[in-house]
């Protein structure tokens, strides 16, 4: 078991990761970028901005100093929103010693490059092995010690095993999976479907519509993932259908909640402006649609979400257009 880790990112998932590590007797250097937030966390031992009510042990040391946070770390957990990930690792990558492993908890695809989080991080670390943590893991539920099960993906079994053990608790169980590509794609793509699920909620379209959306959304996610080289079974597991179900039904999910407000008639720009955390599914929609185009994959739900988000298509019209597509046989792949 390791004795020192670093967590990069002071959002809800970074908070939970730091807390679990400390509960497992690991000292944590917790790196943030906003001075006022870091000072408030240090003074109150609580992240009031992103996860209020969770008291942080003294083993967790919030800091703005990358050198201090990463010094002596035997593992780094990266929990930075995807569109800010490159700037963060460009700034701190040089502080990481040797081949210290990194585990990414970021879900998304960079819009400018179409790269996944692990690919971005790899550009700024010197040979460090990289793992990916994903699955149904709503942070406020984790903070209440409610049971949850996720997956860590890595092509190095020893690193997957390290993450599995260092983050394990009596209520947080982690499985391993070698399919890094599939796990990252599933974690990113489900946020697009979650926005669509929220739009249905905002329109009060009913449970039948939600069930159809989740089912057909999973088919879209799987089609693109397999076309890009991922394992189809990954999308039937925790990173795929597991995370998809949670994010499409939980009232705590940012992407579903954002979609609901859009479905209720609130402008997309206002939803983004008023959110205290990144709504990853919005930029991810752009990236996914471009990936689908490049790989020749049909993704009608993603296309509909894109039209609502970026072309001002009325949500009800977008749903009507989906329902009136040419009739066909059901295909899950």
PEVENWO-V128527 format. One record per residue. N is the residue number from 1. PHI is phi in whole degrees, 0 to 359 (* if undefined). OMEGA is omega in radians with two decimals (999 if undefined). BURIAL is 1 if it has 16 or more other ideal C-beta (glycine too) atoms within 10 Angstrom, else 0. Layout:
[[N	PHI	OMEGA	BURIAL] [N	PHI	OMEGA	BURIAL]]
This chain:
[[1	*	-3.13	0] [2	281	3.12	1] [3	246	-3.12	0] [4	221	3.07	1] [5	225	3.03	1] [6	237	3.02	1] [7	239	3.14	1] [8	251	-3.14	1] [9	116	-3.07	1] [10	250	3.01	1] [11	281	-3.07	1] [12	297	-3.09	1] [13	289	3.06	1] [14	297	3.11	1] [15	297	-3.14	1] [16	297	-3.13	1] [17	299	3.12	1] [18	299	-3.12	1] [19	295	3.14	1] [20	296	3.11	1] [21	302	-3.13	1] [22	294	3.08	1] [23	298	3.11	0] [24	268	3.02	1] [25	67	3.05	0] [26	257	3.04	1] [27	284	-2.99	1] [28	235	2.90	1] [29	269	-2.99	1] [30	248	-3.00	1] [31	265	3.04	1] [32	241	-3.14	1] [33	237	3.14	1] [34	257	-3.04	0] [35	302	-3.08	0] [36	293	3.12	0] [37	290	3.13	1] [38	300	3.12	1] [39	296	3.14	0] [40	293	3.10	1] [41	297	-3.13	1] [42	298	-3.09	0] [43	284	-3.01	0] [44	256	-3.10	0] [45	57	-3.08	0] [46	199	3.08	0] [47	264	-3.06	1] [48	293	-3.10	0] [49	286	-2.98	1] [50	238	-3.14	1] [51	207	-3.07	1] [52	297	3.08	0] [53	98	-3.14	0] [54	269	-3.13	1] [55	278	-3.04	0] [56	260	3.12	1] [57	296	3.14	0] [58	294	3.10	0] [59	295	3.13	1] [60	270	-3.08	1] [61	243	3.11	1] [62	290	-3.11	1] [63	202	3.00	1] [64	262	-3.02	0] [65	266	-3.12	0] [66	298	3.14	1] [67	300	-3.14	0] [68	292	-3.11	0] [69	294	-3.03	1] [70	269	-3.10	1] [71	299	3.09	0] [72	75	-3.11	0] [73	292	3.09	1] [74	259	3.10	1] [75	202	3.07	1] [76	239	3.01	1] [77	259	-3.14	1] [78	257	-3.10	1] [79	228	-3.09	1] [80	250	3.07	1] [81	308	-2.96	1] [82	302	-3.07	1] [83	287	3.07	1] [84	252	-3.00	0] [85	293	-3.08	1] [86	297	-3.14	1] [87	298	-3.14	0] [88	294	-3.07	1] [89	284	3.00	1] [90	297	-3.12	0] [91	282	-2.99	0] [92	251	-3.03	1] [93	304	-3.12	1] [94	293	3.13	0] [95	277	-3.07	1] [96	279	-3.05	1] [97	278	2.97	0] [98	52	-3.13	0] [99	245	3.12	0] [100	298	-3.09	1] [101	289	3.13	1] [102	237	3.05	1] [103	243	-3.12	1] [104	270	3.04	1] [105	249	-3.12	1] [106	276	3.11	1] [107	241	3.14	1] [108	164	3.07	1] [109	224	-3.13	1] [110	292	-3.04	1] [111	291	-3.05	1] [112	283	-3.07	0] [113	239	-3.03	0] [114	64	3.11	0] [115	272	3.06	1] [116	277	-3.11	1] [117	306	-3.11	1] [118	296	3.11	1] [119	291	3.12	1] [120	296	-3.12	1] [121	300	-3.09	1] [122	300	-3.14	1] [123	288	-3.01	0] [124	238	3.08	1] [125	240	-3.03	1] [126	266	3.06	0] [127	77	3.13	0] [128	291	3.03	1] [129	291	-3.05	1] [130	233	3.04	1] [131	246	-3.12	1] [132	228	3.11	1] [133	252	-3.11	1] [134	205	-3.11	1] [135	126	-3.10	1] [136	289	-2.99	1] [137	211	3.07	1] [138	295	-2.98	1] [139	302	3.14	1] [140	300	3.07	1] [141	289	3.09	1] [142	299	-3.14	1] [143	295	3.09	1] [144	263	3.14	0] [145	62	3.05	0] [146	280	-3.04	0] [147	302	3.12	0] [148	210	-3.14	1] [149	224	-3.11	0] [150	229	-3.12	1] [151	225	3.01	1] [152	246	-3.10	1] [153	250	3.10	1] [154	195	3.09	1] [155	276	3.04	0] [156	253	-3.08	0] [157	304	-3.10	0] [158	292	3.10	0] [159	287	3.07	1] [160	302	3.12	1] [161	294	3.11	0] [162	298	3.14	1] [163	297	3.13	1] [164	304	-3.07	1] [165	279	-3.03	0] [166	286	3.12	1] [167	255	-3.11	1] [168	286	2.99	0] [169	222	3.13	0] [170	292	-3.12	0] [171	237	-3.12	0] [172	233	-3.05	1] [173	251	-3.08	1] [174	234	3.00	1] [175	261	3.08	0] [176	254	-3.10	0] [177	204	-3.14	1] [178	279	-3.01	0] [179	271	-3.13	1] [180	298	-3.13	1] [181	301	-3.10	1] [182	296	-3.13	1] [183	295	3.13	1] [184	292	3.13	1] [185	296	3.14	1] [186	299	-3.13	1] [187	295	3.13	1] [188	279	-3.02	1] [189	291	-3.12	1] [190	297	3.14	1] [191	292	3.07	1] [192	293	3.13	1] [193	294	3.12	1] [194	297	3.07	1] [195	298	3.10	1] [196	299	3.12	1] [197	297	3.09	1] [198	295	3.09	1] [199	300	3.08	1] [200	300	3.10	1] [201	298	3.13	1] [202	296	3.11	1] [203	275	-3.07	1] [204	56	-3.06	0] [205	281	3.04	1] [206	99	-3.07	0] [207	286	3.10	0] [208	299	3.13	0] [209	295	3.14	1] [210	297	3.14	1] [211	298	3.12	0] [212	296	-3.14	0] [213	298	-3.13	1] [214	298	-3.12	1] [215	294	-3.13	0] [216	287	3.04	1] [217	297	3.09	1] [218	298	3.10	1] [219	298	3.10	1] [220	297	-3.13	1] [221	302	-3.11	1] [222	294	3.14	1] [223	303	-3.12	1] [224	292	-3.13	1] [225	301	-3.14	1] [226	294	3.12	1] [227	298	-3.13	0] [228	270	3.07	1] [229	110	3.13	0] [230	279	3.11	1] [231	278	-3.10	1] [232	299	-3.11	0] [233	294	3.10	0] [234	300	-3.06	1] [235	281	3.04	1] [236	267	-3.08	0] [237	254	-3.06	1] [238	298	-3.11	1] [239	290	-3.11	1] [240	264	-3.07	1] [241	297	3.13	1] [242	299	-3.14	1] [243	293	-3.13	1] [244	297	-3.14	1] [245	298	-3.12	0] [246	301	-3.03	1] [247	288	3.13	1] [248	272	-3.09	1] [249	244	-3.04	0] [250	288	3.05	1] [251	290	-3.11	0] [252	270	-3.08	0] [253	289	-3.10	1] [254	295	-3.07	1] [255	289	3.09	1] [256	297	-3.14	1] [257	297	3.09	1] [258	297	3.10	1] [259	300	3.13	1] [260	298	3.12	1] [261	297	3.11	1] [262	295	3.10	1] [263	296	3.11	1] [264	278	3.05	0] [265	109	3.11	0] [266	283	-3.13	0] [267	295	-3.14	0] [268	304	-3.11	1] [269	300	3.13	0] [270	291	3.11	0] [271	300	3.13	1] [272	295	-3.10	0] [273	297	-3.05	0] [274	270	3.13	0] [275	282	3.13	0] [276	277	3.14	0] [277	228	-3.13	0] [278	295	3.03	1] [279	262	-2.96	1] [280	300	-3.06	1] [281	294	-3.11	1] [282	290	3.08	1] [283	294	-3.14	1] [284	298	3.13	1] [285	302	3.11	1] [286	298	-3.09	1] [287	295	-3.10	1] [288	295	-3.14	1] [289	296	3.09	1] [290	291	3.07	0] [291	299	3.12	1] [292	299	3.12	1] [293	297	-3.10	0] [294	294	-3.08	0] [295	259	3.08	0] [296	65	-3.09	0] [297	250	3.11	1] [298	279	-3.14	0] [299	223	-3.04	1] [300	296	3.12	0] [301	292	3.10	1] [302	299	3.11	1] [303	299	3.14	1] [304	294	3.10	1] [305	298	3.11	1] [306	302	-3.11	1] [307	298	3.12	1] [308	292	-3.04	1] [309	286	-2.95	1] [310	240	3.14	0] [311	237	3.07	0] [312	59	3.06	0] [313	291	3.07	1] [314	301	-3.08	0] [315	307	-3.13	1] [316	296	3.11	0] [317	294	3.13	0] [318	298	3.11	1] [319	294	3.14	1] [320	299	3.12	0] [321	295	3.09	0] [322	298	-3.08	1] [323	290	-3.09	0] [324	255	3.01	0] [325	295	3.14	0] [326	304	-3.14	0] [327	290	-3.07	0] [328	202	3.05	0] [329	282	3.11	0] [330	287	3.08	0] [331	227	-3.13	0] [332	260	-3.13	0] [333	234	999	0]]
